[in-house]
C-alpha cells in the first residue's frame, strides 16, 4: 500500500464521493462529485447544506448523517429526489433521483471523525423502469414506492451479479484444476518413462551382451541381473495398475478387519530390524480390504525401518470413532515443506533414493489413496524429531 496514492484513488473513483466533518462542513470531494453536482473545490470548508439547494430531501439527508454520527453505522437512502440547478439555465432545476450511502470513518478512540458519502444519480434507471411519479411532484408516498421498487430491482441485480461472479469463479477453479490435472499427468508420464527406461535399458544391454558372448559363456550372472530388472519392471507396472484402480474408484471387497491383528501379521511378514516397540489397543475393528490395508502397513513399516536411526514405535489407539495408527521413527525427519509432497506420485527425497535406490516412489501415494478409499486419511504428524506417519480409518459400526 505504500506505493498507492489514496488521494488519487479517491479522485479517480467512478462514484460521486464527498467527505464531511461531523459539523457537516465539506472536507473533500472527488471529480465525479464535481461533474454530477457542479460544485468543486470552492465548497471545501463550507456547510454542505449551505452550498446545495435546500429541498424537502435536505432534512432526510441530514437525518441520515446524524444517525450515522450517533450510531457509528452505515446508512443507505435507496432513492430520493434532489433537484439540481441546470448550469446552462440559471434558476431552472432538473428533476433528479439519487441513491446515497453514508459510512462512518473512525479515529483511534473509536469516535466518528468523518462521514464518507457516496451518491449515485439513478434518474435514468428510474426512467427506464418507468418508476418516475407521473405527477412529477414526487410526493413522499410516491417516492417510497419508487424507493421500494428500486431496492427490489437493485437487489435482483446484485443477486444476478453474485451468481455470475460465483459461476465465473467456479469456471476459473475448474479450468485451473484441469490444467493442474493435465500437468500432473504429463509429469507422471515423464516420470514413468524415466523409471521404465532404466530397467529396460539394463535388460536390453544384458541380452545384447549375451547374444555376442562366445559359445559356452556362463550367462547366469547376466540372467540374474536381467531377472532383477524384470522384477523392478513388474513392481512399477503393479503399482501403476493399483493406482489406476484406486483412481477409478474401483469397489473394494471389504470385510471386518482387526487392525491390531493386521499390524502383528505385517510385523511377522516384514520384521523391523531396528529396536521395535508396539502399543496396540484392542478392539480396533475396521471395515476394509484386508490385502490393501496390509500393503499400507507394510509400506509404513518398511519406510520407518529404512529411515530410523535406532528405533521404531508402532502405536494403535481408537480416537473419535477412528482407529488411529502411528508409525514413528527416530530418523532425520521430514521438513514441513515436504510433508505433503511425499504423497505425490514418483516423488522421492534424496535420502529415500540413497536408502532404497530400487524404489518406485509410488508407495506412499498408493497408501494415501488406499486410506482415502477407506474413508480415512494418511498424513505426517508434526513432531520435533523423527517422523510420525498417522493412518486414520473409521471404526466398523456396531
C-alpha positions in Angstrom: 0.0 0.0 0.0 3.0 2.3 0.4 3.1 3.0 -3.3 -0.6 3.7 -3.6 -1.7 7.3 -3.6 -5.1 7.1 -1.9 -5.8 10.7 -2.8 -5.5 9.8 -6.5 -7.7 6.7 -6.0 -10.4 8.8 -4.3 -10.3 11.4 -7.0 -10.5 8.8 -9.8 -13.3 6.8 -8.3 -16.3 6.4 -10.8 -18.8 7.2 -8.0 -19.5 10.7 -6.7 -18.0 10.9 -3.3 -17.8 13.7 -0.7 -16.2 13.6 2.8 -17.9 15.6 5.6 -16.7 16.6 9.1 -19.2 16.0 11.9 -20.3 19.6 11.7 -21.4 19.0 8.1 -18.6 21.1 6.5 -17.1 19.6 3.4 -13.6 18.1 3.9 -13.0 16.7 0.4 -14.8 15.8 -2.8 -13.8 14.0 -6.0 -14.0 14.7 -9.7 -17.2 12.7 -10.2 -19.0 14.7 -7.4 -17.9 17.9 -9.1 -19.2 16.6 -12.5 -22.6 15.5 -11.2 -23.3 18.3 -8.7 -21.5 21.1 -10.5 -19.6 22.2 -7.3 -15.9 21.8 -6.9 -13.1 22.7 -4.5 -14.6 26.1 -3.8 -17.1 24.4 -1.4 -14.4 22.7 0.8 -14.7 24.1 4.3 -18.4 25.2 3.8 -21.5 23.6 5.2 -22.8 21.1 2.7 -26.4 22.3 3.2 -25.5 25.9 2.5 -24.0 25.1 -0.9 -26.6 22.7 -2.0 -30.2 23.7 -2.8 -32.5 23.4 0.2 -35.3 21.0 -0.7 -37.6 18.6 1.2 -34.9 15.9 0.8 -32.4 18.1 2.7 -34.0 17.1 6.0 -33.9 13.4 5.2 -30.2 13.7 4.2 -29.3 15.5 7.4 -31.3 12.9 9.4 -29.2 10.2 7.7 -25.9 11.9 8.5 -27.0 12.5 12.1 -27.9 8.8 12.5 -24.5 7.7 11.2 -22.8 10.0 13.6 -24.8 8.8 16.5 -24.8 5.0 15.8 -21.5 4.7 14.0 -23.1 2.5 11.3 -23.6 2.8 7.6 -26.9 4.2 6.4 -28.5 3.8 2.9 -31.1 6.0 1.3 -32.3 3.8 -1.6 -33.8 6.6 -3.6 -34.8 10.2 -3.0 -35.5 13.2 -5.2 -33.0 16.1 -5.0 -33.3 18.5 -7.9 -30.2 20.4 -9.2 -29.9 23.7 -10.9 -29.1 23.5 -14.6 -25.8 25.2 -15.1 -26.8 26.3 -18.6 -30.1 27.8 -17.4 -29.6 29.5 -14.0 -32.7 29.4 -11.9 -34.1 26.3 -13.6 -33.9 23.0 -11.8 -33.7 19.5 -13.2 -35.7 16.6 -11.6 -33.0 14.1 -10.3 -33.2 10.9 -8.3 -30.4 9.7 -6.1 -29.2 6.7 -4.2 -26.9 7.6 -1.3 -24.7 5.6 1.1 -23.1 7.2 4.1 -20.4 5.4 6.1 -18.6 6.4 9.3 -14.8 6.9 9.5 -13.4 6.4 13.0 -10.5 7.9 14.8 -8.1 6.0 17.1 -10.5 6.2 20.0 -13.4 4.7 18.1 -15.2 8.0 17.6 -16.7 9.1 14.2 -14.3 11.7 12.8 -15.6 11.8 9.2 -18.6 10.8 7.1 -17.8 9.2 3.7 -20.8 9.8 1.4 -21.2 8.1 -2.0 -24.1 9.4 -4.2 -25.3 7.8 -7.4 -27.6 9.5 -9.9 -30.3 6.9 -10.6 -32.6 9.2 -12.6 -32.1 7.2 -15.9 -32.6 4.0 -14.0 -35.9 5.2 -12.6 -37.0 6.3 -16.0 -36.0 3.0 -17.7 -38.1 1.1 -15.1 -41.0 3.6 -15.6 -40.9 4.4 -11.9 -40.9 8.2 -12.1 -44.1 9.5 -10.3 -46.4 10.7 -13.1 -47.2 13.9 -11.2 -43.6 14.9 -11.3 -44.1 16.2 -7.8 -42.5 13.2 -6.1 -44.7 13.0 -3.0 -43.4 11.1 0.0 -45.7 8.1 -0.8 -44.7 8.1 -4.4 -41.0 8.3 -3.6 -41.4 5.5 -1.0 -43.0 3.3 -3.7 -40.2 4.2 -6.1 -37.6 3.5 -3.5 -39.1 0.1 -2.7 -39.2 -0.9 -6.3 -35.7 0.4 -6.9 -34.5 -1.5 -3.9 -36.0 -4.7 -5.2 -34.6 -4.3 -8.7 -31.2 -3.4 -7.3 -31.2 -6.5 -5.1 -32.2 -8.6 -8.1 -29.3 -7.1 -10.0 -26.9 -7.7 -7.1 -28.0 -11.3 -6.8 -27.6 -11.8 -10.6 -24.1 -10.3 -10.4 -23.3 -12.5 -7.5 -24.4 -15.6 -9.4 -22.4 -14.6 -12.4 -19.4 -14.0 -10.1 -19.7 -17.4 -8.5 -20.1 -19.1 -11.9 -17.0 -17.3 -13.2 -15.0 -18.3 -10.1 -16.3 -21.8 -10.4 -15.2 -21.9 -14.0 -11.8 -20.5 -13.2 -11.4 -23.1 -10.4 -12.4 -25.9 -12.8 -10.1 -24.6 -15.5 -7.2 -24.3 -13.0 -7.9 -27.9 -11.7 -8.0 -29.2 -15.3 -4.7 -27.5 -16.1 -3.2 -29.0 -12.9 -4.5 -32.4 -13.8 -3.0 -32.2 -17.3 0.3 -31.0 -15.8 0.4 -33.9 -13.3 -0.5 -36.4 -16.0 2.3 -35.1 -18.2 4.7 -35.2 -15.2 3.6 -38.8 -14.4 4.2 -39.9 -18.0 7.7 -38.3 -17.9 8.4 -40.0 -14.5 7.1 -43.4 -15.6 9.1 -43.1 -18.8 12.2 -42.4 -16.8 11.6 -45.2 -14.3 10.9 -47.7 -17.0 13.8 -46.7 -19.2 16.5 -47.7 -16.7 15.5 -51.4 -16.2 14.5 -51.7 -19.9 17.9 -50.4 -20.9 19.7 -52.7 -18.5 17.7 -55.7 -19.8 18.5 -54.8 -23.4 22.2 -54.4 -22.7 22.4 -57.8 -20.9 20.5 -59.6 -23.7 22.7 -57.9 -26.4 25.8 -58.9 -24.4 24.6 -62.5 -24.1 24.0 -62.7 -27.8 27.6 -61.6 -28.6 29.3 -63.8 -26.0 31.4 -66.7 -27.0 29.7 -70.1 -27.0 30.0 -71.8 -23.6 29.9 -68.5 -21.7 28.2 -68.7 -18.3 25.1 -66.5 -18.6 23.8 -67.0 -15.2 25.1 -63.6 -13.7 23.5 -61.8 -16.7 20.3 -63.7 -16.3 20.1 -62.9 -12.6 20.7 -59.2 -13.3 18.0 -59.4 -16.1 15.6 -61.0 -13.6 16.2 -58.1 -11.2 15.4 -55.7 -14.0 12.2 -57.6 -14.8 11.2 -57.6 -11.1 11.6 -53.9 -11.0 9.5 -53.5 -14.2 6.9 -55.8 -12.6 6.8 -53.7 -9.4 6.4 -50.4 -11.4 3.6 -51.9 -13.5 1.8 -53.4 -10.5 2.0 -50.1 -8.7 0.6 -48.2 -11.7 -2.2 -50.7 -12.0 -3.2 -50.4 -8.4 -3.1 -46.6 -8.6 -5.3 -46.8 -11.7 -7.8 -48.9 -9.8 -7.9 -46.5 -6.9 -8.2 -43.5 -9.2 -11.1 -45.2 -11.0 -12.9 -45.7 -7.6 -13.0 -49.5 -8.0 -15.2 -51.0 -5.4 -13.2 -52.6 -2.6 -14.0 -56.1 -1.4 -14.4 -55.2 2.3 -14.8 -57.3 5.4 -14.3 -56.7 9.2 -10.6 -56.4 9.8 -8.9 -56.2 13.2 -6.3 -53.6 12.6 -4.3 -54.7 15.7 -4.1 -58.3 14.4 -3.2 -57.0 10.9 -0.3 -54.9 12.4 1.0 -58.1 14.1 0.7 -60.0 10.8 2.6 -57.3 9.0 5.4 -57.3 11.6 5.8 -61.1 11.1 5.9 -60.8 7.3 8.2 -57.8 7.4 10.3 -57.9 10.6 11.7 -54.5 11.7 15.5 -54.6 12.0 15.7 -51.6 14.4 14.6 -51.7 18.0 10.8 -52.1 17.9 8.2 -51.0 20.5 4.5 -51.7 19.9 1.4 -50.4 21.8 -1.6 -52.0 20.2 -5.0 -51.2 21.7 -7.9 -53.5 21.1 -10.5 -53.7 19.7 -9.7 -51.7 16.6 -12.1 -53.3 14.0 -12.5 -51.5 10.7 -14.4 -52.3 7.6 -11.9 -52.6 4.8 -9.9 -54.6 2.3 -7.5 -56.8 4.2 -4.9 -57.1 1.4 -4.9 -53.4 0.6 -4.6 -52.3 4.3 -1.8 -54.9 4.8 0.1 -53.3 1.9 -0.3 -49.9 3.5 1.1 -51.3 6.8 4.0 -52.9 5.0 4.9 -49.7 3.3 4.7 -47.6 6.5 6.8 -50.2 8.5 9.4 -50.5 5.7 9.8 -46.7 5.4 10.2 -46.3 9.2 12.7 -49.2 9.4 14.7 -47.8 6.4 14.9 -44.2 7.8 15.1 -44.9 11.6 18.3 -44.2 13.4 17.8 -46.9 16.0 14.1 -47.3 17.0 10.6 -47.7 15.6 7.5 -47.3 17.6 4.1 -48.5 16.5 1.0 -47.2 18.4 -2.6 -48.2 17.6 -5.4 -46.5 19.5 -9.0 -45.5 19.0 -9.9 -41.8 18.8 -13.3 -40.2 17.9 -14.7 -43.3 16.2 -11.5 -44.0 14.3 -8.7 -46.5 14.5 -5.5 -44.4 14.6 -2.2 -46.0 13.8 1.0 -44.0 14.4 4.3 -45.4 13.0 7.2 -43.4 14.5 10.9 -43.5 13.7 13.8 -41.6 15.2 15.4 -40.7 11.9 16.2 -37.3 10.4 12.5 -36.5 9.9 10.7 -34.8 7.0 10.9 -31.0 6.6 7.4 -29.3 6.9 7.6 -28.1 3.3 7.8 -31.7 2.0 5.2 -33.4 4.3 2.6 -33.3 1.6 4.9 -33.6 -1.4 6.0 -37.1 -0.3 2.5 -38.4 -1.1 2.8 -37.2 -4.8 3.5 -39.9 -7.3 7.1 -40.7 -8.1 8.2 -38.1 -5.5 11.4 -39.3 -3.8 13.5 -37.4 -1.4 17.3 -37.6 -1.7 17.7 -39.7 1.4 15.0 -42.1 0.2 16.8 -42.6 -3.1 20.0 -43.3 -1.2 18.3 -45.7 1.3 16.3 -47.6 -1.4 17.6 -47.0 -5.0 15.2 -49.5 -6.4 12.0 -47.9 -5.0 9.3 -46.6 -7.4 8.2 -43.5 -5.5 4.7 -44.8 -5.6 4.3 -46.5 -2.2 3.1 -43.5 -0.1 0.9 -42.3 -2.9 -0.8 -45.7 -3.0 -1.0 -45.8 0.8 -2.7 -42.3 0.8 -5.2 -43.3 -1.9 -6.0 -46.5 -0.1 -6.7 -44.6 3.1 -9.0 -42.3 1.2 -10.8 -45.2 -0.4 -11.5 -46.5 3.2 -12.9 -43.0 4.1 -9.8 -42.3 6.1 -6.6 -40.4 5.7 -2.8 -40.7 5.9 -0.6 -37.8 6.9 2.7 -36.8 8.6 2.2 -35.5 12.1 4.2 -32.6 13.3 6.9 -33.6 15.9 10.2 -32.1 16.9 12.3 -35.2 16.0 12.0 -38.1 13.7 8.9 -38.9 11.6 5.4 -39.9 12.6 3.1 -41.3 10.0 -0.6 -41.3 11.0 -3.2 -43.6 9.5 -6.8 -42.9 10.5 -9.6 -45.3 9.4 -13.2 -45.2 10.7 -14.1 -48.0 13.1 -16.6 -50.5 11.9 -20.1 -49.7 13.1 -21.5 -51.9 15.8 
